[in-house]
Amino acid sequence: MGILWALFRTARPRQWVKNGALLAPIVFSGFLLTPGKLETVLWAMVIFTMISASVYIFNDLLDIEADKKHPFKRKRPLPSGELPIPVAVFAMLASLIVGLALAYSMNMFFFAVCLTYLIVSGILYTFLLKRIPIMDVITIATGYVLRVYAGAVVIDAHMSVWFLLTVISLSLFLAVGKRKSEMTLLRGSGNTTAVRETLKRYTEELLNIYTAMFATATWLTYALFTFNQPKIALEGKVLTFMSLLPRTFLSEKWLMLSTPLVVYGVMRYMQLIYERNEGESPERVLLSDRPLIITVGMWVFLVVGLLYGV
């Protein structure tokens, strides 16, 4: 049981939260309540989780020696010796083969997206791109974008340009925040030898500029996306009351009501990066910070309510 628990931790269950990005296309395309669509996306999330877990195990296998010198990563199951290497190799291959087989049987385009994720995040990033400044951040952000595309191709959903720009901006914001927090934590530990090569090429001022740039781009592109969202029909149990309002309060851009929540979420995340240095693990922040959890919950409730009149 100890080995199984160590294997489960190596698969990074907190990272699975990222796969929730597959749900974005079905929500904003209007297919959420279409019979069979949601089940398809949920099954795609399971498959993508298997493939991404194999990538995490692969990365840990390659970085065992480096992680042993890292002040935080040395406690992971593989570098600490808690998880035997043969078990990790078998689990990685099994998860990868089964995941790709299921992806291929589900949808050819979904299989292509999964394979692209595997090549970019598992091979190119591990052996090359993580050593190249700027490209390492772009590659991390690409993982988020591919998740959104994976959720779109399985249901043949259209994604608007502003929606894609929002996803790209948010992905880059999270990736830069990750580097910012990594630098602060490693310098604070006093173990400068554990600093990855790319971090040595970034300055604190440069990362501050990147963070501010993509934070602004995130909420601004989202605001433009909501402004260009197709007209919301005044139908449903909640939205019908809008037809009784004076013309002063009527608007076809009701989805823009969710913009303040996005602005607050971005500002709160930046506060956590600069005040608590918690941006190294975005999924941990999302699962542990109460104000951010409440904000995300309110945003989901408002968006679904406005789009579907639930």
N, C-alpha and C positions, 0 to 999 in steps of 0.2 A: 504493500500500500504506500510505503514511503517513496518508492521509485515512481509509482504511478502519479503520486501527488507532485513529485519533482518534475515529471514529464508535463503534467498539466500546467505548472507554473512556467516552464520553458516555452510553452505554446503561447504565452502572454495573453491570458483571458481578458485582461483590461483593454488590450489593443483591439479586441473584437468589437468594442464600441464604435470604432471607426467604420465598421461595415454597415452601420446604420445609415451611412450615406447612400446606400443602394435604394433606400426608401424615398429619397428626395424626388426623383423623377415621377414616381407613381402618384405622389401627393399633388405636385404642381401641374401634372398633366391632366388631372381630373379622373384618373382610373382607380382611385383608392377603393371605391365602393363597387367597382365592376367585378362580377363573379369570376373567381379563378385568378385574377390579376395579382391580388395581394399574396395568395398562397405561392404563386410563381416567384415573386420577389423574395419572399421569406426563404424559400428553398434555395434560391440563388445566393442569399446571404450565408446559408449553411455551407454551401460549396466554396464560396469565396473565403470563408473562415478557415476551411481545411487547407486551402492553397496558401493563404497568408501565414498560417501556423507553421507550415513546412518551411517557409522563407525565414521565419524567426529562428527556428531550430538550426537551419543551415548557417545563418549568420553567427549564432552562438558557437557552433562547432568550429568555424573558421577563426573566431576571435577569442578562443579559450585562453591562450597565453597572454594576450593583451588585456583581457578582462581580469586576469589574476592580479594585475598591477593597478587596476582601476579601484578608487576608494569605495565605489558603490556597486559596480557590476561584478566584483569578485565574490559577492554573496549569492549570485545566481547559481542554480543547480549544477550546471556544467563546470564552470571554473572552480566551484567549491568542492567538486567531486561527489556531490550528492546524487547526480544522475550519471550512470555509466554511459560512455560514448557509444558502444554498440546498440544500446536501447534507443538512444537519441537518433542514430543513423537509420535504424529500422522504422521508427515512428515517422521520421521525415520522408522517407521514400514511400511508405504506405499512404501517408496523407496526401502526398503529391500525386501519386499515380491514381488513387481513387478519386481525388478532387478533379483532376483533369478529365478523367473518363466520364464522370458525371456531368461536367461542364459541356463536354462534346455531345453527349446524348441529349442535353437540354436545348442547346442553341449554338449554332456554328459561330455566330458573332460573339456570343457570350464566352465561348471557348477562346476566341481570338483575343478578347479583352483580358481574360485570365492569363493567357499565355504571355501577353504583352507585359502584364504586371509582374509575372514571374521573371521575365528576361530583364526588365528595367530595374525592379527592386531587389531581385534575388541575385542577379548575375552582374549587370553593368554597375549598379551601385556598390555592390560588395567588393568587386575587383578593381574598379576604376573611378567611378563618379564621386564616391565619398571622399576621395583625396583631392578633388578639384573644387576650389572655392566657387561659390554661386551655383555651380552645377549640382553640388550636393543638396542645396536647399531646394532647387527646382525639381530634383528627382524625388525628394521626400513629398513635395507638393503634388507631383504627378501621381503618386499612389492614391491620394484622395480623389483626384479627377477621374482616374480609371475606375474607382469604385462607383462614382456617379454614373459613368458611362455603362458600367456593368448592369446597374439597376435599370437603365433606360433601354438597352438592347433586348433584354429578356421580355419586355412587354411592348416593344416597338413604339416607344414614346418619343415625342418631339421635345427638344430642349431649346429654349430661346437663347439668343446670343447673350442677353443680359444675365440670364440664369447661369450660363457657363462662365461668364466673367466674374460673377459673384463667387462661384465655386473656386475658380482659380485664385482670386484675391484672398479668400479665406484660407485656402490651402497654403499659400505663400506666407500669410500672416502666422499660421500655426507653426510652419517649418522654421521661420526666422525666430519666433519666440522660443522654440526648442533649442536652437543654437545659443541664443542669448542666455537662457537659464543654465545650459551646460557649461558655458564659459564661467559664469558667476559661481556655480557650485564647485567646479574643479579648482578654480583659483582660491576659493574659500577654504578648501580642504588642505591647501598647501602642497598638493601632489601635482606639480607642474609637468612631471614626466608622463602623466596619464592623459594629458590634453591631446586630443586627436590633431592630426596634421592640419586639417582645414581650419580648425579654431585658431591656430597660430597665425593664419592669414587674415582673420577678421579683427578689427579693432572694436572696442566698446562703442565708440561714437558711430561707426558705420552700421553696427547692428541696431543701434537706437534709431538711426535714420530709416533703415529698412523696415523696422517694426512700425514706426509712425506712418510710413508710406503705404504699407499694405493694410494697416488698420483702417486708414482713411478710405482706401480703395474698396475695402470689404463692405462697409456700411453704405457708401455712396453707390456702388454698383447694385447693391440690394435694393436701395431706394428707387433707383431707375428701373430695376426689374419689376418691382411692385407697381410702379407707375404705368408701365407698359403691359401689365397683365391684362388679358382679355376681360371684357365687362363681366361683372358678377351678376347673374340673373337673380332678381328678387323673388326667390322661391325657397320654400323650406319653412320649418317651424320657427326659426329664429329670425331669418332675414326678411320675412314678410312685413315686419313692423316698420321697416325702412320706407315702405311705400306711403306710410302715413306721415312721415316727417315733412316739415316745410322745405321748400327748395333750397333754403339757406344751408341745410345740413345734408343735402343729397349729393352724392358723388359716386362716380363709377370706379373710384380708386380706393375702395375700402381696405384693400390689402395693405395699403401704406400705413394703416394703423399699427401694423406689426414692426415698422421701422424703428420706433423708439426702443423697443425691446432689443433689437439687434445692436443699436448704438450702445445701450447699457451693457449688453453682453460683451462687446468688444472692449469697452472701457474697463469692465470688471476683470476681464482676462489680462489686460495690460497691467492692471494694478497687481494682480497675482504674480506676473512676471517680474515686475520691478520691486515689489514690496516683499514677496515671499520666495521669489526665485522658483516658482512651481511650474514654469512652462516647459520643463524638460519632458514631461509626460502629459500631453493634452488630455488623454483619456482619464488619467488619474484626477486631474483638475475637474473635469466634467462630472466625475462620480463622487467627488468629495466636497466640493465647495457649495454650500447651501444656497447662497444668493444666485449662483450661476445655475444650479439645478432648478430653482424656482423660476428663473427667467426663461430657461429653455422650455419648461413645462407650460408656462403661460404663452410662449410663442407658438408652440405646437397646437395648443387648444385654440388660440385665436386664428391661426392660419387654417386649420381644418374646419373650424366653425364658419369662417368667411367663405371658404371655397365650396363647402358642401352643405352648409346650412344645417349642421347637426344640432 
